Amino acid sequence: MTDDLLDRPSVHALLADGTTVCIRPVLPGDHGQLRGLYEEMSPENLRLRFFAPSRRSAAMAADRACAPARPGYRALLAEVDGRVIGLAEYDTGGEKDGAEISIAVADGLHHRGVGTLLVEHLVSAARAAGITTFTADALSENHEVLRLFSDLGLRTSRRFEGPEVRCTIHLDQDDTYLSAVEARGRAADVASLLPLLRPSAVAVVGAGRTPGSVGRAVLHHLHTGGYTGRLFAVNPRGTSLLGVPCHPSVAALPKTPDLVIVAVPAGGVPAVAEECGRAGVRALVVVTAGLDHEQAQALLATCRAYGMRLVGPNCLGISHTEAGLSLDATFAAEHPRPGTAGVAVQSGGVGIALLDGLSRLDIGVSSFVSLGDKYDVSGNDMLQWWESDGRTELALLHLESFGNPRAFSRTARRVTRRIPVLTVDAGRTEAGRKAAASHTAAAASRTMTRGALFTQAGVTATRSVGELLETAALFHSQPLPAGSRVAIVTNAGGAGVLTADACAEAGLALPPLTPAMTGELRGVLPDGAAVGNPVDATAAVSEEQLTACVDRLTRYPGIDAVIVALVPTAVAAATGDDLVRAVTAAPGRRARPVIAVRLEQDRSVRLLPAADGGTVPSYAEPQAAARALAHAAGRAAWLARPAGAVPALDHIEPERARTLVEDYLAREPDGGWLDPRTCADLLACYGIPQIPWAWAESEDEAVLAADRLRGFDGRVVMKAHWPGLLHKSQERAVHLDLRGDAQVRAAFRDLETRFCGLMTGVVLQPLAARGTELLAGVVQDEVFGPLVLFGLGGTATEVLADHAARLAPLTDRDVHELITSPRCSPLLLGANGNTPVDLGELEQLLLRLSRMAADLPQLAEADFNPVLATPGGVTVLDARTRLAPRRPQDPYLRRLR
């Protein structure tokens, strides 16, 4: 088996009701429990499982599952609290790509998703082993198992044979299956978070009598924050603390709490967690910091063993503001204001800043979770909660790390179609990033990788907490613009100029107004007003005149948003407040977003009450207003685009590619850069077009190869090769434009002399035609998975740094954006009347590169530079690939961190 379950003998996952279950391979010592699993079944369930109520069949099944490991057989069990509650197994019976599957679930535990979860894990293990289909026999009256197979999301067919049904299940991991797995995971995740965010009883362990302690602050917030459930303090000294009943231990509590807040010193955390688990607690929030590795491992192991969800450690706490279920288990300075923003942060300081900012803006929070060191509950969990809670309208994230970026991407892509997901892009820089070997690896910074994740998932990425709040204010208060066309209105020319500059820098457009529109504006504005774009209404503008101007612009189809930049003056009767009132009272205001800029404003952003009961965001700086509006336009554009799909590819041989990779790594266990022959074979498995080439190890072989390869003009290229050579041009290991045998011989002798002892041979190619030189490549990121890069290639690729990136697998939409995102894209699309390159072939190249990277996790780097793009086609002129030993992992398999 190559599945990572071998490296992780057990994983934990959630059942449909939120219960934590352990999934692991069967061991010989499980025989007694497995036999008991069957012996405790009712005669009817035994009959449905074995087609007869046979206790002998049950014993044989336990024997088979616990027998010594054998090729083609795999058995996984599910256990809760050390009790085996389910078994799933497959057996190939010697077949190469098919296996028979069977499932057993303990009586009384049906309809909780035990069998489905086991089958999902078995599917993942089987796919990693090259198995493509499962078959299963069932009685036609066994509706539960038949429904299990049909609801998996996999393509399933049935054949009835008398009282039996033969099911064939195809193990293709397509979007239908992943969506079905996601739906089951979302329901289980939300169920598991109920004890955390809607507990009926809460206890604080570590609340002391000394003012200023964290535990005491959390207890005070819970007691004064409107929590209506049972609240306890755990402290061996005293019977009451801050008016809350106090008990000596968790075990001594009169009611088992759903949630326990742990605020004891680091050394005592594992023991408290164990006590909570034994008492039946369902969730922990550990605010304690400074746990060492051993303490951390013990804490997480205890939470997994007893099925407790865990927030933290090293966190600020959690809050939930739902009416009647208010819960403030934090040690922030103030209670959070109830509202519609869901917030999840890793940094407690960032969390305090966001809580304060959202309260000031009167947006408030629906729920707040300080993830801390993020041992368990993650941003992914919270996105699924907010998607389902019916209250959250904005999701705000501050994540310093990603446990499973590909799962996060799928979740965020789904959630952000319903509610905006905003984040602070933390950790953008890589001080001291080690030198990369290939052009692709050099370009693939962590900034680019995170940017690709956010772009594909539709996440709005800001650069600071302030920018996050500025953007949240706009999303909360205004409709999304249909595009990026902006009209600026001001009562001071200088403010209009500053705002126009800010819009241009943010990528927004200021289109000229039509004569009809300018005529309308002249009719409502004071004499002397300039009615271009920006519109300078002059310092003499009145409230009524400004209201009419903004109203007409918000109804004008030639723009998508209005920014009103105001400076208070004493020239006219209208004061600063009057002009602001004009902005918020314009009748057409809700047709398009309207934003105010007030240069005298003391805070970076405010939400001003509007006449219709809504609000208008007001910014102290034009740059803040323009950035927020650009983010809104970006979200609107993302929502308007089709979701995209991963196209099917013809003429690919993934199995041959896997064999090639496995054979190479068997010879080179540490991996390395492939030689030209092996590299070309790998590319050929995916139909990646390469220029004709030949290998030569002597002068005579080079001459013969050149004679075969010479094109219409007889010119060839010679490139030296030795293991580890990457940048041939920098090493001056390339000869171009060779004509005739004499030049070929001279070039070979030159390379052989200069690189004596290094060079193992040369690659010869016909001199390529003229075209646009591009870079296409892949880097396999340990956390994010394969990242596909594309952009301008050639020898100046790193100097110009004109690249875009997307995470594989690429959809047709991703490929289109990859091609159009770099600055060089006009060259490809036919700028200045030139003929466009073959865009269809370019798309195919990127899709095939993406598929190769997705199929082969051992592909550490692939660097195609240059790729020659012409109107007649696309060809890889130079390719380098590096393999590294790495086990495949299923990023979409349901399991807890």
N, C-alpha and C positions, 0 to 999 in steps of 0.2 A: 504493500500500500504506500502511496505517496502523499496521502492526505495529511494535513497538519494535525489531525487528531492523534496521530502516532506521537507527535512531539508534545501534545497536550492531552494526556490520557483521559482527562475529564474536562468537560465544559459545562457551564450552567446556562440555562435558558428559562424562559417564562412560559407557563401554561396559559390557557385562555383566561383563567380567572386571576392571573397575576401571581400564582404560586411559582416559586423558584424550584426547578428540577435539575438534577445532575444527569447529564448524558455522557456515557462512557462505554468503552469496549467491555465485553464480557470477559471475566477472568475465571480460571478454574475454581477458585474459592467461592464463586457465586452459585455453585450447583444447588446447594440446599435452598437458597432463596428462590431460584428459578423453578425448582420443583414445587416449592410452596406456592408460587404464583399460579401454577396450573392446578394444583390440588385444591386450592381455595376457590376455584371457578365453579360456578353452578354447572350441573349436567348440560343445561341448554347452551351455555357459552362454550363448554368443551366440545359439544357437537358442532357448533358453528365454526370453531377453530379447526377441529380435526376430522370433521364430517361424521363423527361418531363420538358418543360420550365415553371416551376411552382413557382410563387413568394410565394405561401402559403407554399410550401415545404421548401423554404428558411427560412421563419419565424419560422416554426416548428423546423428546424435544430438549429437555434439560441436558441430557448427555451430549447431544449434538452441539449445543451452544457452548458448552464448557470443554469440549475436546481440544486437543492441541491445535495451534494455528495451522491452517492449511491454505494453499493458494485458491483464490476464487471465492472464499467464504468470509463473510463479515457479519458480526453480531454486535448490536448496541443495545444497552439497557437504559432505562430511566429509573431514577431512585429519588425518593424524598425522605428526609430524616433517616437515611440508611435503609429504607425499605424499598425493594424493587417493585415498581408499579407497571412496568411495561418492557417489552422486548420486541425488537425488529431485527430481521436477519435477511441476508441475501446469499445465494449460492449460484455460481456460474455453471456448475456441473461440467466444467471443462470447456464451455463455450468462450469465445473470445470477447464478444461485446454484448451478451445478454445474460441475465441472471433471474432466478426465481426469488420472490420476496414473500415473507410471512410476517405477521404482526400479532402480538398478544398484549392485551391491556387488562389490568386487575379488575375484578368485579367491583362495582361501586365507583369507579373512576372514569367511566365512559363520559363522553361529551365535554371533556375538559381539555382536549387537544393533545393528549399524551401520544396517541398513535400517529397523528399528523406530524408532530414535532420530531418523533423518532424517524419517520419516513423522510422528512426533509433532510435530516442529518445523514441518513443512509443514501439518499440521492446524491448529496455532495460527495460522500466518500466514493460512491460508485462512479460518478463522472470523473473524479480524479484518477480512478483506476482504468479509465477507458471504456467503461460499460455504458452503452447507449440506450438499452431498454430493460425494463423490469417486466416480468410476467407474474401473475398471481391467480390461483384458483380459489373460488369462493362459492358457497351455496347461494343460489339465486335469492333466497330469503334473508341472507345476511346483509340487510340494507345498510347497516352502519359502516361496514368495511367498503362496500361498493360506493357509498357516498364519500367516504374518505378519499378513495382514488379519484373520483370524478371532481372533487372540490380542490384537489391539489393545485390546479392551474397548469398541469402538464397534459399534453395530448394523449388521450386514452381511448382505446377501443375495446369492445366486448364481443365475445363469441359464446353463445349459449350452447351448452352440451348437456341436454337433459336437465337434471336439477342443479347443475353446476354452471358457473360462469367463468370463462377464461378472459382475464383482463391483461391487456398489453399497455404498458405505460412508457412513453418515449421521454427520455431524460433531457431533452433540449432545454437549456436555461434561457428561454426567451423572455420578452418583457411581460407577457401574460403571466408566466410563472412567478417572476420577481414581484409583480404587482400583487399577486395572491399572497405570497409570503409576507410582503409589506403589510397588507391589510390584517393578516393574522397577528403579525408582530405589533402593529399599532394598537389593536384591541387589548393584547396581553400587557403591553407597556402601560397603557392608561390605567388598566385595572391594578397593576402593581404600584402605581403612584397614588392611588386613592388614600391609603393609610398615611402617606407622607403629607399630602396637601389638603386632605379633608378628614383628619383624624377625629374620632369621637372622644378620645382621651389622650392627654399629653403629659409626660413627666420630664422634669429637668434634673439630671444627675450632675452634681457639682455646683449647685447654687449655694454659695456661702453667705455668711452674715456680714462679711466685710464689704462696705460700699466700694464700688468700682470694679468688682470682679466680673468676669465675662458671664459666668453662669447666673449670677444675681441679676445682671442687666437683661439677659434673655428671659428670665422668669418674670421680671418686672414688665417687660414688653408684652409677654403673653397675658399677664394678669390685667393690664390696663388697656390692651389693644382690642378688646371686644370679643375675645374667644369665648364661646358659649358651651364648649364641652367640658369634661372633667379635667382638672389641672392639678398636678401633684409636684411637690419637690421631694427629692431624695437626698436626705442628709441625716446621718446617725445622731445628730445633736439637735434636739428641739422637736416640737410638734407642729410648729407653724413658722412660715417664713414669708414675709411681705403679704401676710394675710392668706397664704396658700397652704393647705394641709401638707405636712412634712412627714415622711416615713423613712425608716432606717435603710431600706434596700428596695430594689425593684420587686423582689419576690414578696415583700411585705405590703405592697400596694393593694388596696381593696378592689381595684379593677385593673386588668392588664391594659396598659396604654397601647394604642396603635403606634404612637410616635414617641421616641425618647431623644431628648437633646442632651448630648454628652459634652460636659465642660470640665472634665477632670484632667489632672496632669497626664502627660503622654504615657508614662509607665502604667497608669491604671486603666487606660482605654481598652485593651484587649479583655481584661477581666470584666469590665462593665458590659462590653458587648456580649460576652459569653452569658452573663447573668440575664441580659435582655433576651437573648435567643432562647434560653431555657424557659423563660417566663411566657414566651409566645408573642413578644413585641414584633411588629411588622416592618418598622422603618426606624433608621437612626439618622440623626444629624450630628456630626462630630465637629464641633468648632475648635477643638484642641489642635494646636500646631506642634511641630517638632517631633513627630513619630519617627523612630529609626526604622530600618528595613525590616527587622524582625517584628517589631510592633505593628507595622503596616501590614505585613503578610498575615499576622495573626488576626488582625481586625477584619480584613477582607475574607479570609477563610471562614471566620465565624459567621459573618453576614451571609455568605453563600450556603454554609451548612444549615443555617436556620431559616433561610429564605427571607432575610431582611434587606430591603433596599437601603442604600447608604448614600448620604450627601456629605461631601468632605473627604477627609479631614481638612483642617486649616481653612475654615470658611467663616463667613459672616452670619450664616443662617438662612432661613427661608421665611417668606411671607405669602399669605393668600388672603385676598380681600373680598371674596364673594360674600354677599349679604347673608347673614345668619351663620356663616362658616368662617368668619374672619380669624386669621391666625398670623401673629407677628412674632416669630421665633428668631429674632435677630438682635444684635447689640448695636444697631445703628442709632444715631442720635434721636431721630424722630420716627414716629409711626409712618408707614408709607400711605400716601393718599390713594384711596380706591380709584380704579380706572381701567383702562383698556390695553395697556402695554404689558406684555410678558417679557421678563428680563431674566437672563441667565448669564452669569459672569464667573470668571475664575478668580479675578482679583477683587478682594474685599473693598479696596480703595475705589476702584472703578464702580463697584456696586453702590457704594455710598454716594458717589458723584451722580450716578444715573438716578437713584431714588430721589435725591434732592432736586435734580433738574426736572424730572418728570412731575414732581409735586409742584414746583414753581410754575410750570407750564399748565398745570391743572389737567394734564393727561392722565397721571396716576398709573398704578400698576394693577394688573389682574392677578399676577403671581410673580414672585421674585425668588430665585434660587441662586445662592452663592455656591458655586460648584467646588471651589477650593482646589484641592489636589486631585479631584475628579477620579476617585477610585471606582466609582460605580455610576451613579446618575450623571448623565452627560447632556450636552446641548441637544443631541439627537432625541433623547427622552423628552426634553421640555418642548421641542418643536411639535412632537406628536401630542403632547398634552394640550398645548395651545390650539392646535388644529381641531381638537375635539371638545374644548371646554365651553364653546358658545359665547365667550366673553372677550377673548383676546382679539384685538384688531391690529396690533403691531407686535412684532417679535424683535427684541433687541438682544444681541449676543456680544459677549466679549470672550473669545476663546483663544487661549495662548497655544493650544495644541489640539490635535484631532486624533482620536483613537481609531476611528474608521472613516476616513474621508469619503470613500466611495459610497458607503451607506448614508453618510451625512448628505452627500450630494443628491442622492435619489430622494431622500426625505425632504430636503430643503426645496428641491425642484417642484415637488408636489405641493408643499405647504405654501410656498411663495406665490402660487397661482391664486391662492385664496386670501392670504394676508401678507403684507410686506414683511420681509425678513431683512433686518439691518444689522451690520456688524462693524466693530472697530477692527481694522486689519492690523492686529498686533503682531509683532515679530517680523516686520517687513525686511529689516536689514540683516545681513549676515557678516558681521564683523569677523574677519579672519577666515572667511570661506576658503577652503583649501583649493589649490589650483586643480582645474579639471583637465582631463586628458583630451577629450574630443571637443570639436567646435560646439556640438550639441550640448554636451555636459557643461561647457563653459557658459552657455547662454541660459541654461535651465536653473536659474536662481530660485530660492524658496519664494521670493516675491512673485515671480512669474507663475510658479506652481499654485500658490494660493489664489492668485488672480484668476487663473484658469478655473479653479474650483468654484469661486464665487460667480464668475461670469456664466459658466454653464448652468449653475444652480439657480440663477436669477437673484442672488443675494446682493443687496446694496451694501458695498464696502466703503466705509468712510475711513479717514486717516486719524481721527482723534475723537475723544469723548464729546468735545464741543460740537464738532461737525455732525456726530451721530444725533445729538439732541436737536441741532438746527434742522436736520433732515426729517427727524421724527415729527417735529412741529408742523412741517409742511404736509407730510403724509397724513397726519392726524386731522388737519383742518381744511385741506383743499382737495378738489378733484385732481386726478392726474392730467397733465397736459397731453394733447394728442400728438405733439411733436416738440421740436426745440426752437420754434420761432417765437421771439419775445418782442413785445412793445414796451418801451420805457416812457414813463411820464414823470416829469419833475417840475418843481417850482423854482429850481436853481440850476443854471446851465452846468456849473461845475460838478454838481452831484450827478447829473445825467451822464456826463463824460466818464466819471469814475464807474458808474454802473454799467455803461456800455463796454468799457474795458474789461470789467469783471465778467460780463457775459461772454465776450469773445474768448477770454482765457479759459472759461469753463466749457467751451464748445457749443455755446448757444448762438443762434443766428438772429440778427436784427434786420428783417426785411423792410424795404421801403413801403410806405403806405400808398394805396391807390389814390388817384385824384379825387375820387368820390369820397373816400374816407377823410382825406385832408380837408375837403370842403365841409364835411359835417363837423369836424373838430374846430375849424375856424368859426363856425356858426355858434359854438357854445363857449369858446375860450375868449379871454380878454384880447383887446387889440395889442398887437406886438408879439403874440404867442408864435413860436416856431413849431410848425406841425409836421416835421419830418419824423424820424425815429432815431434818437429820442424826441419826444414831444416836450418842448419847454413851455410850460403853461405860464411862466413868469411869476414873480413874487406877488403880483397883484391878483392872482387867481382867487376866487371865492370858493366857499364850500360847495355851493350849488353848481358852479361851473366845473369844479373838479369832479364832482359826482357824475355830471353828465358826460364828461370826457371819458372817465373810467368805464361808465356804463356802455358807451358806444364801442370802445375798444374790446371789451369782453364779449361783445356780440359780433365782432368783426371776424369773418372766417379766415382772413389772411394771417392771423397770428394764433399762438397756442397758449400764451400766458402774458400777464401784465405785471410789470414791476413799477411801483410808484415810489420814487425817491424824494423824500420831503426834508426840507430845512425850515425850522420855524423862523418867521420874520415878523416885523411890526409894520410892514408896508401897507397891508390891506386889513380889512376888518377880520379876515379869517386868521385865527391863531393856529399854532401847530396842532392843537387838539381838534380844532374844527376841520382841518385838512385830513387828519386821520379818520375822523368820523365820515368824511366824504368817501374815503376808500372802503370803509366797512359797510357803508349804506348803499353803494351803487347797486341798482336793481339787477343788473346782469351779472353780478359778481360770481354767482355760482355756475355760470356757463363755462368759465375757464378759470384756472387758478389766478388769484391776485395776491401779490406779495408787497409788503411795505418795507422801505428802507428808511430808517430815521437815524441820521448821523449823530444826533445828540443823545441817543438812547444809552442808558447805563448798563444794560445787559445785552449779551450777544443776540438773544432771541426772546421775544415775548409773543404771547398769543392775545390779540386784542379782541374783545367782544364785538360781534357784528350785529346789525339790526335784525337779521333773520334768525338769531339765536345761535349761529355758528361762531367761528373765530377766523381771524386773519393773522398770519404770522408777520411779525415785524422784526427786522434785523438791524443791528447797529452798523454793519459793514456791507457794502455791496457784494464783496467776495463771498460772504456767507450766504446771502440770498441766491447768488448765481450758482454756487455749488449745490445747494439744496434743490434748486429747480432743475439743474442738470441731472441729479440723481433721480428726480421724479420723472423726467423725460426718458432716462435710461430704463426705468422700471416699465414705463408705458410701452416702450419699444420692445422690451423683452416679452411682455404679455401679449403683444400683437403678433409676435413671430410664432410660426408653427413649432410644436415641441420637437420635431425631428425624429428620425428612426435610424437604426443601424442597418444599412443596406446589406442584402445577401451578396456574396461575391462568388464568381465562378472561377474555375480553373485554379483552385487552391488545394494544397495537400498538407493539412495540419498534422496528420499522423506521421507522415514522412518527416516533417520538420521536427516533431517531438523526438522521433528516433534519432535523427541527426544530432540534436542537442544532447540527448542522453548518451550517445556514443562518444561525443566529444568530451563530455564531463567525466565519462568513465576513464578516458585516457588522460584527461587533465583535471583532476579533482578540484583544484583551486580555480579553475576557469581561466580565461584569458581572451586575447584578441584572435579572431579566426584568421586563418590563412586565406589567400584570395580564392582558392578553389572551394573551400568549405563555405566561405561567405557567399559566393555566387550560388552554390547549391541551396543555401538557406533562402536567399532571395527568390530563387526560382520556385521554391515551394509555394510562394504567395503571388506568383505572377508579376513580380516587380521588374519593370523593364530595365535592362542593362545594356550598355554598349558592348558590341563584340570585343572579345579580348583573348589573349593567349599567354601562356606561361612559358618562360624560357630560363634555363639554368646555365646556358653556355652561349658563346658568341654565334656559333653556327645555328643553334636552335632559335636564337633571336632573329637571324636573317630569314630563316624559313618561315617563322611566325609572321614576320613583317610582310613577306610576299603574299601570304594568305589574307592578311587583314587590310592591305592598302585599298583605299577607296578610289573614287573617280580621279582624285588628284594625286594619288600615290603617297600621301604623307601619313606618318604614324607618330605615336607618342610612346615613350618608354619611361616606366616608373620603377625605381628600385624597390625591393621589398626585403624586410627582415622582421622577425618578431618584435613587436613593440613600436615599430615605426608608424607614426600617425600623421604628422604634418610634413608631407613630402616636399612641399614648396619651401618651407623654412629650412629644411636640411639640404636644399638644392639637389634633391634626389629625383628630379624629373627632367627629361629632355623632350622638347616639343618640336614639331615641324621637321621630322626626319624624312629625308628623301634618299632613296637608293640604298643599296647594300653597304656602301662605304660609310655613309653617315650612321647607319644602324650599328655597324661594327665599332665605329669610333665611340659612339655613345655608350655601348656596353662596356668597352674597355675603360672609359672614364669612370663609370659608376663602380666597376669592379675594383679599380685602383683606389679610388677615394674611400670606398666602404669595405675594404678588404677585411675579412674576418667577421663582418656583420651581415653582408648581403647574402641572401639565400637564393635569389633569382630576380627576374624582372617580369613585369606585366607590360604587354604591348597592346595598344588600342589604335584604331584608325583615328586620325585627327577629326574631332567633332566639328560640325557646322556651327555657324554663329547662332547665338540665341541668348536668352536671359539665364544667368547662372543663379540657381537657388540652393537653399539648404533645407533638407528635410531630415528629421531625426527623432530619436526616442531616447528618453532616459527613464529607467525604472526606479522610481522613488520608493524607499522602504516603507513610507507611511502612506503616500498618496497614490501609489501605483504608477502605471506607465503614463508619461507625459510626452505628447507629440509636439514637436517644434517645427515651425516653418517660417521661411523668410528669405532675405537676400543672402546669396551664397558667394562662393569664390574666396579668394585670398583675404578680402577685406571684411569677411562676415563678422568677426568679433569687433573690429574697429567701428563699423557702422551700426551694429547691434539692432538691425531692423528685423525683429522676429516677433511672432505671436505663438501662443501655445494653448493646447486644450488637453484635457485628460482623456485617455482611452477607456472604453471604446468610443470612437467618434461616430456621431450621427451625421446624416447628410447636412443638417443645419450647422454642426460644428465645423465640418469641412469647408462649407461656404464662408463661414466667418474667419477661418484660418487663412484662407486665400485672400480675403478682402481686407483683413486687419492691418498687415504691414504697410509701411509707407510706400513700398515698392509696388503695391498692387495695381496702380494705374498702368505700369509697364506690362502687366499681364493681361489687362483688360482692353488694351488697344489705345493707349494715350496718344494724343497728337496725330490721329489718323492712321496709326500703325495697325497691323493685323493682330488681333488677340492671339495669345498662345492657346494651345489645345487644353481648354479648361476641364473638359471631361476626363482626359487622361491624367491631368494633374490631380483631380479629385480622386480618381482611382488609385493613384500612387499613395496618397495620404490614407485612404481607407484601407489599403492592403498593408501599409506600414502599421496602422493602428491594430488591425486584426492580428498581425504577427506578434506585436507586443502584448496584446491581450491573451493570446494563446500560450505564450512562452514567458513565464515570469523569470526564467533564467536569462532572458535577453536584457542584460544590464545596460547596454548602450548600443544604439545604431546610429551611424552618422553618414548621411548621403550628401556629399559636398565635393564638387558641384553636381546639382541636378540641372540638366539642360532642358529648358522649356522653349519650344518653338511652335509656330502655327501647325506644324505637321506632326507633333507628338512630344512626349516627355521621356527622357532617358537619364538613368543614373550613370554618371561618368566615373565616380569614385565612391566606393562604399567601404565602411569599416564597421564591424560588429564585435561586441564583447559579450561573452557568456560568463555567468557566475553561478555557483551552486545555490539554488534557492528552491524551497518547497512551495508548490502552489497553495494559495489560500483562497478560500471562498469568502469574499468580502460581504456577501449578502446572506450568509448563513446566520440563522437566528441564534445568538448567544450573547450572554452578558460579558462586559469587559473583564 
